[in-house]
Amino acid sequence: MGGDIFIGGGGENYAEPQTLLLSHSNRHGLIAGATGTGKTVTLQIMAEGFSAAGVPVFMADVKGDLSGLAVAGSPEFKLHEPFMTRARTIGLDLVYQAFPVTFWDLFGQQGHPIRTTVSEMGPLLLSRLLDLSDVQEGVLNVAFRVADEEGLPLLDLQDLQALLVWVGQNADSLSLRYGNVATASVGAIQRQLLVLENQGGTALFGEPALSLQDLMALEPDGRGRVNILAADQLMASPRLYATFLLWLLSELFEELPEVGNPDKPKLVFFFDEAHLLFNDAPKALVAKVEQVARLIRSKGVGVFFVTQNPADVPETVLGQLGNRVQHALRAFTAKDRKDLRQAAETYRDNPRFDTADAIREVGTGEAVTSMLDRKGVPQMVERTLIRPPSSQLGPISPQARAAIMAASLMAGKYDTRLDRDSAFEMLARRAEAAAREVEAAEARAGQEEQAREREFQNARRWDGGQSSGGSSGGSSGRTSGRSTGGRNRSAAEGFGDAIASVVVKELKGTTGRRIVRGILGGLFKSR
C-alpha cells in the first residue's frame, strides 16, 4: 500500500503529479466548486485512494452517485474513452476495480439503519436540531439533568416526551431548584419534537445504537471499508443531516484515544454540503466545530469539507484545512466576484498564473490544487487534471445495492429496533402506582364514611329508644340530661360525618385531582 494518494497531474500548462500524503491527511481538507464541476469525482477518487491504503472512510451520498464505488468501472461506460485519454495524459495506468462498501441509511431503506440515543446526542446538539431558543435550551438542560440524577435512560423520542410531560407538571418545584422552568418553554420543545417526528427524526433515536468500531473496520485484504450514508432523502431535512454528522464527529472526538501524528489516518470523514453545518448556527456550535476540527486530528481522524464555495466555511475552520482541491467557481455577480477573490487569496500564489483566473477558467474534471508537503507546508497552487476513478461513475441499481447489503457483515446487526426499559416505561409504572395509591385512599375514605354513617344511625336508634321509655321526677331529670348529652353527641357526630362526606366528594373531584398531581409530582422520590 502506497504512502500517498494520486490526485492528478497534467501535461503542458498543468502541474506535475499532485499527491495527498497519507501522513498529513489528518490535517483535514477542502473540496470546493460550483455544481457540475467535478466535486463528486474528486470525492470518489479520494475515497478509492484511502480505501486502497487501508484507511476506512465515512461519506454522505447526497445525490446518490457514490454508490458506484461498490462496482468496478467498465470500458462500456460512455466516458471510458475520455477517461482513458485523461489517464494517458497524466501518466496513469487506469485499472478498473470495485471497493468494499457498507451502505447506511437513517431511515433503513437504502442501507443498514443507523441510530443513536437521545442521551448520546445531548442537549446542545438536540437544541440545534430542534432550533430552540436560549431559554428553551436551558429548560432542555434541566430535563437532561433530572433524567441523569434519577437514573432515567433517554433512548428515544418517546422517553424524552414522557420526561417533558413530568417537567411540565412539576415546573414550579423545579424552578425553585434549577431556576425558571416555564411551562410555555416546555410546550415549545414538545411542538418542535412533533416537527422532528414529521421529518422522520424518530428513526434516528433508539437502540441498538451505532458502534463507531463498525465504521472503522478493515477488510481481510487490508483495504479500508467505505461507509456510504444515503442522504438523498435525508437532505429534505437539512438540519437533521447536519446535526447527525456533527454528532458523529463529536463522538469520534470523545471516544478515540490520542495517537499524535500517525503514518496514516484511522478514519477519514467527508462532510458533503458542509454549508448546512454553519447556516444560522449559534456561536457556541461554530465554536464546537472549530474545536473538533482543531483537536480531532490528534485522534487520527481527517475531515474533508465538501461545499460549493470556500466562503461557506468560517475562517476559523477554513484556516485549518491544509489540503485543498478547488474546482471552478462562477463569477456572474458582484458577490460572486468577491467570493472568487477571497477563495484565490487563501492559496499560496504561483508566479506562472493568476489564481483567480485559473479558478474561473478550469473546466469539468480540472481543478486548482494545493497539498501539504512533507514538512506540512502548503504547496503553491497548481492547475491539475483530476484522475478518473477506478470504480463506476454514477449510481448502481437497487438490485445491486440490495445484494451488497445482504452480504454485508452489518446485515442483521442493526435491522431490528430494541425497546428496552427506559424513561417512558419507568415513568408509566410510577404513574400507575400513584393512581393505585389514590384509588386505595378513595376506597379507605369510602369505608370510613360508611362506618361513621352506621355509627350515626345506631346512635339515633339508641337515643330514640331511651326517650320513649322515660318517667317523671328525678328520673325524668336524669333522662333529660342523658337525652341532651345524646343530642349533643349526635350533633357533633353528624357534623363530623358531614365534613367527612365533603372530604370524600372533594377527593373524587377537583381536590382529588390535585392530590393525584401531588402524588405524581413525587414519583421520582418513590423509587
C-alpha positions in Angstrom: 0.0 0.0 0.0 1.4 3.3 -1.1 2.4 6.3 1.1 0.3 8.8 -0.8 -2.9 9.2 -2.9 -2.5 10.3 -6.5 -5.0 13.1 -7.2 -4.0 14.1 -10.7 -1.4 15.9 -12.8 -1.2 17.1 -16.3 0.9 17.8 -19.3 1.5 21.2 -20.9 0.2 24.1 -18.8 -0.6 21.7 -15.9 1.1 20.7 -12.8 3.4 17.8 -12.1 1.7 14.8 -10.3 -0.2 16.0 -7.3 -0.4 13.7 -4.3 -2.1 13.7 -1.0 0.2 12.5 1.7 -1.3 9.9 4.0 0.8 11.2 6.9 -0.8 14.6 6.5 -4.3 13.5 5.7 -5.4 14.1 9.2 -4.7 17.8 8.8 -8.1 18.0 7.0 -9.0 19.3 3.6 -11.5 21.2 1.4 -13.1 20.2 -1.9 -15.0 23.1 -3.3 -16.6 24.2 -6.6 -19.8 25.0 -8.3 -22.4 22.4 -9.2 -21.3 20.2 -12.1 -17.6 21.0 -12.0 -16.4 17.6 -10.8 -16.5 17.6 -6.9 -18.1 14.1 -6.9 -15.3 12.6 -9.0 -12.7 14.1 -6.7 -14.6 12.7 -3.7 -14.7 9.3 -5.3 -11.1 9.1 -6.2 -10.0 10.2 -2.7 -12.2 7.5 -1.2 -10.7 4.9 -3.5 -7.2 6.0 -2.5 -7.8 5.9 1.2 -9.5 2.5 1.0 -6.6 1.1 -1.0 -4.2 2.4 1.6 -6.1 0.7 4.4 -7.9 3.7 5.7 -11.7 3.5 6.4 -13.9 6.3 5.0 -17.2 7.7 6.0 -19.1 9.8 3.5 -22.6 11.0 2.8 -24.1 10.3 -0.7 -26.2 13.4 -1.2 -27.1 12.8 -4.9 -27.0 9.0 -4.9 -23.9 9.0 -7.2 -21.3 7.5 -4.8 -22.8 4.0 -4.6 -20.8 3.2 -7.8 -17.7 2.8 -5.5 -19.0 -0.8 -4.9 -18.8 -1.8 -8.6 -15.8 -1.7 -10.9 -15.8 0.7 -13.8 -16.3 -0.6 -17.3 -15.0 0.1 -20.8 -18.7 0.2 -21.9 -19.1 3.4 -19.8 -19.9 6.4 -22.0 -16.9 8.4 -20.6 -14.5 5.5 -20.9 -12.6 7.0 -23.9 -12.3 10.5 -22.4 -11.2 8.9 -19.1 -8.6 6.8 -20.8 -7.3 9.8 -22.7 -7.0 11.8 -19.5 -5.3 8.8 -17.8 -2.7 8.7 -20.5 -2.2 12.5 -20.4 -1.4 12.4 -16.6 0.6 9.1 -16.8 -1.9 6.9 -15.0 -2.3 3.2 -15.7 -6.1 3.0 -15.1 -7.3 -0.3 -13.7 -11.0 -0.7 -13.1 -11.9 -2.3 -9.7 -14.6 -2.2 -7.0 -14.1 -1.3 -3.4 -15.6 -2.6 -0.1 -18.7 -0.6 0.6 -21.2 -0.6 3.5 -24.4 1.2 2.9 -26.1 3.1 5.8 -29.4 4.9 6.0 -31.0 6.8 8.9 -34.4 5.6 7.5 -33.3 2.0 7.0 -34.3 1.9 3.3 -31.2 2.2 1.2 -28.8 0.9 3.8 -28.5 -0.5 7.3 -30.2 1.5 10.0 -28.0 3.9 11.9 -29.1 5.2 15.2 -28.0 7.0 18.4 -29.8 7.6 21.7 -31.2 10.9 23.0 -28.7 10.8 25.8 -25.7 10.4 23.5 -26.9 13.3 21.3 -27.0 15.5 24.4 -28.9 18.8 25.0 -26.6 21.1 22.9 -26.9 19.2 19.6 -30.5 18.4 20.3 -31.3 22.1 20.8 -29.6 22.8 17.5 -31.6 20.1 15.8 -34.9 21.5 17.3 -33.9 25.1 16.6 -34.5 26.1 20.3 -34.0 29.5 21.8 -31.6 30.0 24.6 -34.4 29.9 27.2 -35.8 26.7 25.7 -32.3 25.1 25.6 -32.0 25.9 29.3 -35.2 24.0 30.1 -34.0 21.1 28.0 -30.8 21.1 30.0 -32.8 20.9 33.2 -34.7 17.9 31.8 -31.5 16.1 31.0 -30.1 16.9 34.4 -33.2 15.5 36.2 -33.0 12.3 34.0 -29.4 11.9 34.9 -29.9 12.4 38.6 -32.9 10.0 38.7 -31.4 7.3 36.6 -33.9 7.6 33.7 -32.3 6.4 30.4 -33.3 8.6 27.5 -33.1 6.4 24.5 -35.7 7.5 22.0 -38.1 10.4 21.5 -40.8 8.7 23.5 -38.6 8.8 26.5 -37.9 12.5 26.1 -41.6 13.3 25.6 -42.5 11.4 28.8 -39.9 13.3 30.7 -41.1 16.7 29.3 -44.6 15.9 30.5 -43.3 15.3 34.0 -41.2 18.5 33.8 -44.3 20.5 32.8 -46.3 19.1 35.7 -43.6 19.9 38.2 -42.4 23.2 36.7 -43.0 25.1 40.0 -40.9 22.8 42.2 -38.2 22.5 39.5 -38.0 26.3 39.2 -37.1 26.6 42.9 -34.2 24.2 42.3 -32.9 25.0 38.9 -34.2 28.4 38.0 -37.2 29.4 36.0 -38.8 26.4 34.1 -41.7 27.9 32.2 -44.4 25.6 31.0 -44.5 27.7 27.8 -40.9 26.7 27.1 -41.8 23.0 27.7 -44.7 23.3 25.3 -42.4 24.9 22.6 -40.0 22.0 22.9 -42.8 19.5 22.6 -44.0 21.2 19.5 -40.6 21.1 17.9 -40.4 17.4 18.7 -43.5 16.9 16.7 -41.9 18.7 13.8 -38.9 16.4 14.1 -41.1 13.4 14.1 -42.9 14.6 11.0 -39.5 14.9 9.3 -38.6 11.3 10.1 -36.3 12.1 13.1 -37.9 9.3 15.1 -35.8 6.8 13.1 -32.5 8.4 14.3 -33.1 7.8 18.0 -33.2 4.4 19.6 -31.3 1.2 20.0 -29.2 -0.7 19.0 -27.0 2.5 18.7 -24.2 2.7 16.2 -20.9 1.3 17.3 -18.1 3.5 16.0 -15.9 0.5 15.5 -18.2 -0.7 12.8 -17.2 2.4 10.8 -13.5 1.8 11.3 -13.2 -1.8 10.2 -10.8 -3.1 7.6 -11.4 -5.9 5.1 -9.5 -9.2 5.3 -7.3 -8.0 2.4 -6.3 -4.9 4.4 -8.4 -2.3 2.5 -10.4 0.2 4.4 -14.2 0.0 4.4 -16.0 2.8 2.6 -19.1 3.7 4.6 -21.7 5.5 2.5 -24.7 7.2 4.2 -27.7 7.5 1.9 -28.5 11.2 2.2 -30.7 12.0 -0.8 -33.9 11.6 1.3 -32.1 13.0 4.4 -31.4 16.3 2.6 -35.1 17.1 2.8 -34.4 17.7 6.5 -31.1 19.6 6.3 -30.9 20.4 10.0 -31.2 16.7 10.8 -28.5 15.9 8.3 -26.1 18.4 9.6 -26.7 17.7 13.3 -26.3 13.9 12.8 -22.9 14.3 11.1 -21.8 16.8 13.8 -22.8 14.3 16.4 -20.8 11.6 14.7 -17.7 13.9 14.6 -18.2 14.7 18.3 -18.5 11.0 19.2 -15.3 10.2 17.3 -13.6 13.1 19.2 -14.8 11.9 22.6 -14.2 8.2 22.2 -11.0 7.8 20.2 -7.6 7.9 22.1 -4.8 10.3 21.3 -2.4 8.9 18.6 -0.4 12.0 17.8 0.8 12.1 14.2 0.2 8.6 12.7 1.6 7.4 9.4 -1.9 7.3 8.1 -5.4 8.3 9.5 -7.5 5.8 11.4 -10.6 7.3 9.6 -11.3 9.9 7.0 -14.6 11.8 7.2 -16.1 13.6 4.3 -18.7 16.2 5.1 -20.7 16.9 1.9 -22.9 20.1 1.7 -20.8 21.5 4.5 -22.6 24.9 4.4 -25.6 23.2 6.0 -23.5 22.8 9.2 -22.9 26.5 9.5 -26.1 28.1 8.2 -27.7 30.0 11.1 -25.6 28.1 13.6 -25.2 29.7 17.0 -21.7 30.8 18.0 -21.5 28.1 20.6 -22.0 25.4 17.9 -19.5 27.0 15.5 -17.0 27.1 18.3 -17.6 23.4 18.9 -17.0 22.6 15.3 -13.8 24.7 15.4 -12.6 22.8 18.5 -13.4 19.4 17.0 -11.6 20.3 13.7 -8.6 21.6 15.6 -8.2 18.7 18.0 -9.6 15.6 16.3 -6.5 15.3 14.0 -4.6 14.1 17.1 -7.1 11.3 17.3 -6.1 10.2 13.8 -9.2 11.4 12.1 -9.1 13.5 8.9 -12.1 15.7 8.0 -12.7 17.0 4.5 -15.4 19.6 4.0 -17.2 19.5 0.6 -19.0 22.6 -0.4 -19.7 24.9 -3.4 -17.7 27.9 -2.1 -14.9 28.2 0.5 -16.8 31.2 1.9 -19.4 28.7 3.2 -16.9 27.6 5.8 -16.0 30.0 8.7 -12.5 31.4 8.5 -11.6 29.9 11.9 -12.3 26.4 10.4 -11.1 27.2 6.8 -7.6 28.1 8.2 -7.2 24.5 9.5 -7.8 22.9 6.1 -4.4 22.2 4.7 -5.2 20.0 1.6 -7.4 21.7 -0.9 -9.0 20.9 -4.3 -10.7 23.9 -5.8 -12.9 23.3 -8.8 -14.4 26.1 -10.9 -16.3 29.0 -9.4 -18.7 31.1 -11.5 -18.5 34.8 -11.2 -21.7 36.3 -12.6 -22.5 38.8 -9.9 -20.5 41.3 -7.8 -20.8 38.9 -4.8 -19.6 36.0 -6.9 -16.5 38.0 -7.9 -15.8 39.0 -4.3 -16.1 35.3 -3.2 -13.8 34.3 -6.1 -11.1 36.8 -5.0 -11.4 35.6 -1.4 -11.1 32.0 -2.5 -8.0 32.8 -4.5 -6.4 34.7 -1.6 -6.4 31.5 0.6 -3.9 29.8 -1.7 -0.1 30.2 -1.9 0.4 32.1 -5.2 2.0 30.6 -8.2 4.0 33.1 -10.4 3.0 31.2 -13.6 -0.6 32.2 -13.5 -3.2 34.3 -11.7 -5.1 32.1 -9.2 -8.4 33.9 -9.5 -8.3 33.5 -13.3 -7.4 29.8 -13.0 -10.3 29.1 -10.6 -12.7 30.8 -13.0 -11.3 29.1 -16.1 -10.8 25.4 -15.2 -13.2 23.0 -16.9 -15.1 19.9 -15.6 -12.6 17.4 -14.3 -10.0 20.1 -13.7 -9.1 22.0 -10.5 -6.5 24.1 -8.8 -4.9 22.2 -6.0 -2.7 22.8 -3.1 -1.5 19.9 -0.9 0.7 19.9 2.2 4.3 18.9 1.5 6.3 16.5 3.8 7.1 19.4 6.1 3.4 20.2 6.5 3.7 23.4 4.5 1.0 24.2 1.8 2.5 23.9 -1.7 2.0 26.5 -4.4 -1.3 26.4 -6.1 -1.3 24.3 -9.3 -3.7 23.7 -12.2 -4.5 19.9 -12.2 -6.3 17.4 -14.3 -8.1 15.2 -11.8 -7.5 11.4 -12.4 -10.5 9.3 -13.4 -12.0 6.8 -10.9 -11.4 3.1 -11.0 -14.9 2.3 -9.8 -18.2 3.0 -11.6 -19.1 6.7 -12.0 -22.8 7.0 -11.1 -25.3 5.1 -9.1 -25.7 1.3 -9.0 -29.1 -0.4 -9.5 -31.4 -1.1 -6.5 -30.9 -4.8 -7.0 -27.1 -4.5 -6.8 -27.4 -2.4 -3.6 -29.7 -5.0 -2.0 -27.3 -7.8 -2.8 -24.4 -5.9 -1.3 -26.4 -5.1 1.8 -27.4 -8.8 2.2 -23.8 -9.9 2.0 -22.6 -7.2 4.4 -21.2 -8.1 7.9 -23.6 -5.5 9.3 -26.7 -7.4 7.9 -29.0 -8.2 10.8 -27.0 -6.3 13.5 -29.0 -3.1 13.4 -32.0 -4.1 11.4 -34.3 -4.8 14.4 -35.1 -1.9 16.8 -34.8 -2.7 20.5 -37.2 -1.2 23.1 -35.7 -1.9 26.5 -36.8 -0.5 29.8 -36.2 3.3 29.8 -37.6 6.6 31.0 -41.0 6.1 29.3 -41.7 2.7 30.9 -40.3 3.8 34.3 -42.5 6.9 34.5 -45.5 4.9 33.3 -45.0 2.4 36.1 -44.7 5.2 38.7 -47.8 6.9 37.4 -49.7 3.6 37.6 -48.5 3.0 41.2 -49.6 6.5 42.1 -53.0 6.0 40.6 -53.5 2.8 42.6 -52.5 4.6 45.7 -55.1 7.2 45.1 -57.7 4.6 44.4 -56.9 2.8 47.6 -57.1 6.1 49.5 -60.5 6.8 48.0 -61.7 3.3 48.9 -60.5 3.7 52.5 -62.2 7.1 52.8 -65.4 5.5 51.5 -65.2 2.7 54.0 -64.6 5.1 56.8 -67.6 7.2 55.7 -69.9 4.1 55.7 -68.6 3.2 59.2 -69.4 6.6 60.6 -72.8 6.6 58.9 -73.6 3.3 60.6 -72.5 4.6 64.0 -74.6 7.7 63.5 -77.7 5.6 62.6 -77.1 3.3 65.6 -76.8 6.3 67.9 -80.1 7.8 66.7 -81.9 4.5 67.3 -80.5 4.2 70.8 -81.4 7.8 71.6 -85.0 7.4 70.3 -85.4 4.2 72.5 -84.3 6.0 75.6 -86.7 9.0 75.1 -89.9 6.9 74.6 -89.3 4.9 77.9 -88.7 7.8 80.4 -90.6 8.7 83.8 -91.4 11.8 85.8 -89.4 13.3 88.7 -85.7 12.9 89.3 -85.7 10.1 86.8 -87.1 12.4 84.3 -84.3 14.9 85.0 -81.6 12.3 84.7 -83.2 11.1 81.5 -83.5 14.6 80.2 -79.8 15.1 80.9 -78.8 12.0 79.1 -81.1 13.0 76.2 -79.4 16.3 76.0 -76.0 14.7 76.0 -77.0 12.3 73.4 -78.3 15.0 71.2 -75.1 16.9 71.6 -73.1 13.9 70.7 -75.3 13.2 67.8 -75.0 16.7 66.6 -71.2 16.5 66.8 -71.1 13.2 65.1 -73.5 14.5 62.4 -71.2 17.5 61.9 -68.2 15.2 61.6 -70.0 13.0 59.2 -70.9 16.0 57.1 -67.2 17.1 57.0 -66.1 13.5 56.0 -68.7 13.5 53.3 -67.4 16.7 51.9 -63.8 15.4 52.0 -64.8 12.3 50.1 -66.6 14.3 47.5 -63.6 16.6 47.1 -61.3 13.7 46.8 -63.3 12.4 43.9 -63.5 15.9 42.4 -61.1 18.8 41.8 -59.2 18.4 45.1 -58.7 14.8 44.4 -57.1 15.6 41.1 -54.8 18.0 42.9 -53.9 15.2 45.3 -53.2 12.9 42.3 -50.9 15.5 40.8 -49.2 15.9 44.1 -48.5 12.2 44.2 -47.4 12.2 40.6 -45.1 15.1 41.5 -43.4 12.8 44.0 -42.8 10.0 41.5 -39.1 10.4 41.4 -39.0 10.2 45.2 -41.0 7.0 45.3 -38.4 4.9 43.5 
